[in-house]
Amino acid sequence: MMTRRLVLAVCGLLTVSLLAVTPARAQAYGNEWINFAQQYYKIPVVQRGIYRLTFQDLQRAGVPIATVDPRRIQIFHRGEEQAIVVAGEADAFFNEADY
C-alpha cells in the first residue's frame, strides 16, 4: 500500500515537472501569412465565383495603379494565394484595358 502511494506520488511529480518544462505554444490567429513589409488592399466580394478586377476597380480600391507591375499582383483569400490571370501584363504596366 505504501509502495503504491510512493509510485503514484513519483508519477504525479514527474508529470508536473514535465508540464513545467514543456514550452508553451502561441495560439495561431490565421494571419501568419501576412508579410508586414508589403502593402495590402481589401476588395470585398458579394458571393463566391469568378471575378474580373478592372483598372477602375483597382483604382476605386485605392491601389496606386501607376506604380503597380501587374506581373507581381497576388490575390489572397483567408491566407491562401489564389490563382489569377492578368490580361495585358506583358508590358509590365496596368493599362485601362487590362484586367
C-alpha atoms as a printed R data frame, in Angstrom:
   type eleno elety resid chain resno       x      y       z
1  ATOM     1    CA   MET     A     1   0.000  0.000   0.000
2  ATOM     2    CA   MET     A     2   2.789  2.409   0.911
3  ATOM     3    CA   THR     A     3   4.737  1.423  -2.205
4  ATOM     4    CA   ARG     A     4   1.723  2.139  -4.390
5  ATOM     5    CA   ARG     A     5   1.318  5.609  -2.867
6  ATOM     6    CA   LEU     A     6   5.009  6.285  -3.377
7  ATOM     7    CA   VAL     A     7   4.814  5.225  -7.035
8  ATOM     8    CA   LEU     A     8   1.719  7.400  -7.597
9  ATOM     9    CA   ALA     A     9   3.398 10.375  -5.929
10 ATOM    10    CA   VAL     A    10   6.555  9.971  -8.056
11 ATOM    11    CA   CYS     A    11   4.482  9.656 -11.229
12 ATOM    12    CA   GLY     A    12   2.481 12.741 -10.254
13 ATOM    13    CA   LEU     A    13   5.637 14.756  -9.602
14 ATOM    14    CA   LEU     A    14   7.174 13.536 -12.843
15 ATOM    15    CA   THR     A    15   4.080 14.603 -14.770
16 ATOM    16    CA   VAL     A    16   4.025 18.034 -13.121
17 ATOM    17    CA   SER     A    17   7.738 18.543 -13.771
18 ATOM    18    CA   LEU     A    18   7.341 17.540 -17.442
19 ATOM    19    CA   LEU     A    19   4.499 20.026 -17.862
20 ATOM    20    CA   ALA     A    20   6.627 22.754 -16.333
21 ATOM    21    CA   VAL     A    21   9.475 22.051 -18.771
22 ATOM    22    CA   THR     A    22   7.302 21.855 -21.908
23 ATOM    23    CA   PRO     A    23   7.398 25.230 -23.706
24 ATOM    24    CA   ALA     A    24   4.070 26.964 -24.212
25 ATOM    25    CA   ARG     A    25   2.967 27.420 -27.806
26 ATOM    26    CA   ALA     A    26   1.322 30.575 -29.039
27 ATOM    27    CA   GLN     A    27  -2.141 30.299 -30.460
28 ATOM    28    CA   ALA     A    28  -2.310 30.608 -34.236
29 ATOM    29    CA   TYR     A    29  -4.524 33.503 -35.314
30 ATOM    30    CA   GLY     A    30  -4.646 32.740 -39.031
31 ATOM    31    CA   ASN     A    31  -2.661 35.804 -40.081
32 ATOM    32    CA   GLU     A    32   0.777 34.190 -40.078
33 ATOM    33    CA   TRP     A    33   0.902 34.509 -43.885
34 ATOM    34    CA   ILE     A    34   0.932 38.329 -43.749
35 ATOM    35    CA   ASN     A    35   4.182 39.997 -44.758
36 ATOM    36    CA   PHE     A    36   4.083 43.311 -42.905
37 ATOM    37    CA   ALA     A    37   6.660 44.803 -45.300
38 ATOM    38    CA   GLN     A    38   4.090 44.641 -48.142
39 ATOM    39    CA   GLN     A    39   1.019 46.752 -48.742
40 ATOM    40    CA   TYR     A    40  -2.389 45.062 -48.982
41 ATOM    41    CA   TYR     A    41  -5.752 46.223 -50.318
42 ATOM    42    CA   LYS     A    42  -9.075 44.715 -49.352
43 ATOM    43    CA   ILE     A    43 -11.527 44.168 -52.182
44 ATOM    44    CA   PRO     A    44 -14.810 42.776 -50.857
45 ATOM    45    CA   VAL     A    45 -16.908 40.390 -52.949
46 ATOM    46    CA   VAL     A    46 -20.590 39.599 -52.529
47 ATOM    47    CA   GLN     A    47 -20.633 35.900 -53.362
48 ATOM    48    CA   ARG     A    48 -18.435 33.040 -54.486
49 ATOM    49    CA   GLY     A    49 -17.434 32.962 -58.124
50 ATOM    50    CA   ILE     A    50 -15.004 34.234 -60.707
51 ATOM    51    CA   TYR     A    51 -14.450 37.978 -60.758
52 ATOM    52    CA   ARG     A    52 -12.819 40.388 -63.176
53 ATOM    53    CA   LEU     A    53 -10.974 43.235 -61.479
54 ATOM    54    CA   THR     A    54 -10.582 46.077 -63.922
55 ATOM    55    CA   PHE     A    55  -8.313 49.108 -63.890
56 ATOM    56    CA   GLN     A    56 -11.233 51.115 -62.476
57 ATOM    57    CA   ASP     A    57 -11.991 48.513 -59.747
58 ATOM    58    CA   LEU     A    58  -8.422 48.621 -58.513
59 ATOM    59    CA   GLN     A    59  -8.378 52.411 -58.658
60 ATOM    60    CA   ARG     A    60 -11.560 52.593 -56.553
61 ATOM    61    CA   ALA     A    61  -9.953 50.242 -54.005
62 ATOM    62    CA   GLY     A    62  -7.085 52.705 -53.622
63 ATOM    63    CA   VAL     A    63  -4.428 50.699 -55.452
64 ATOM    64    CA   PRO     A    64  -1.772 53.046 -56.889
65 ATOM    65    CA   ILE     A    65  -2.121 51.716 -60.447
66 ATOM    66    CA   ALA     A    66   0.705 53.837 -61.873
67 ATOM    67    CA   THR     A    67   3.261 52.082 -59.659
68 ATOM    68    CA   VAL     A    68   1.926 48.512 -59.869
69 ATOM    69    CA   ASP     A    69   3.616 45.883 -62.008
70 ATOM    70    CA   PRO     A    70   0.697 43.603 -62.970
71 ATOM    71    CA   ARG     A    71   3.069 40.630 -63.177
72 ATOM    72    CA   ARG     A    72   3.522 40.867 -59.390
73 ATOM    73    CA   ILE     A    73  -0.135 41.097 -58.335
74 ATOM    74    CA   GLN     A    74  -1.197 38.430 -55.856
75 ATOM    75    CA   ILE     A    75  -4.695 37.703 -54.558
76 ATOM    76    CA   PHE     A    76  -5.209 36.041 -51.170
77 ATOM    77    CA   HIS     A    77  -8.308 34.577 -49.573
78 ATOM    78    CA   ARG     A    78  -8.009 33.628 -45.908
79 ATOM    79    CA   GLY     A    79  -4.255 33.396 -46.165
80 ATOM    80    CA   GLU     A    80  -4.124 31.224 -49.269
81 ATOM    81    CA   GLU     A    81  -2.912 32.640 -52.558
82 ATOM    82    CA   GLN     A    82  -5.489 32.345 -55.313
83 ATOM    83    CA   ALA     A    83  -4.680 31.521 -58.926
84 ATOM    84    CA   ILE     A    84  -5.163 34.560 -61.166
85 ATOM    85    CA   VAL     A    85  -4.721 35.600 -64.778
86 ATOM    86    CA   VAL     A    86  -3.802 39.202 -65.569
87 ATOM    87    CA   ALA     A    87  -4.699 40.151 -69.138
88 ATOM    88    CA   GLY     A    88  -2.264 42.707 -70.516
89 ATOM    89    CA   GLU     A    89   0.557 42.117 -68.048
90 ATOM    90    CA   ALA     A    90   3.256 41.597 -70.693
91 ATOM    91    CA   ASP     A    91   4.182 45.305 -70.883
92 ATOM    92    CA   ALA     A    92   4.643 45.490 -67.051
93 ATOM    93    CA   PHE     A    93   2.096 48.345 -66.814
94 ATOM    94    CA   PHE     A    94  -1.517 48.163 -65.733
95 ATOM    95    CA   ASN     A    95  -3.336 49.973 -68.539
96 ATOM    96    CA   GLU     A    96  -7.028 50.889 -68.650
97 ATOM    97    CA   ALA     A    97  -7.764 47.955 -70.971
98 ATOM    98    CA   ASP     A    98  -6.064 45.436 -68.656
99 ATOM    99    CA   TYR     A    99  -7.908 43.294 -66.139
